[in-house]
Amino acid sequence: MVEGVVFLSSMLLFFLLLFGLSLKVASKMTLVLLVQIGWVYSFFPAICGAY
């Protein structure tokens, strides 16, 4: 019984750690994506205007 509780709590902790890590990575990737989209939108009119 005790072993099961310890196992469950450790699994929960592991999943929480994994979830937090993936959330941090996802937020970083979203930030990078937003920066890239903003970069494209700011440079695209200039490139189109040059041609």
C-alpha positions in Angstrom: 0.0 0.0 0.0 2.7 2.4 1.0 4.8 1.5 -2.0 1.9 2.2 -4.3 1.4 5.6 -2.8 5.1 6.4 -3.1 5.1 5.2 -6.7 2.0 7.2 -7.6 3.3 10.4 -6.0 6.7 10.0 -7.8 4.9 9.4 -11.1 2.7 12.5 -10.5 5.8 14.6 -9.7 7.5 13.3 -12.8 4.5 14.2 -15.0 4.3 17.6 -13.4 8.0 18.2 -14.1 7.6 17.0 -17.7 4.5 19.2 -18.1 6.3 22.3 -16.7 9.3 21.6 -19.0 7.1 21.2 -22.1 5.1 24.3 -21.2 8.3 26.3 -20.8 9.6 25.0 -24.2 6.2 25.6 -25.8 6.1 29.2 -24.6 9.7 29.8 -25.8 8.8 28.3 -29.2 5.7 30.5 -29.4 7.8 33.5 -28.6 10.3 32.6 -31.3 7.5 32.0 -33.8 5.9 35.4 -33.0 9.3 37.1 -33.4 9.8 35.3 -36.7 6.3 36.3 -37.9 6.9 39.9 -36.9 10.3 39.9 -38.7 8.6 38.6 -41.9 5.8 41.1 -41.7 8.2 44.0 -41.1 10.6 43.0 -43.9 8.1 41.6 -46.5 6.7 45.1 -47.5 10.2 46.4 -47.8 11.2 43.5 -50.1 8.0 43.9 -52.2 8.6 47.6 -52.4 12.2 47.1 -53.6 11.1 45.0 -56.6 
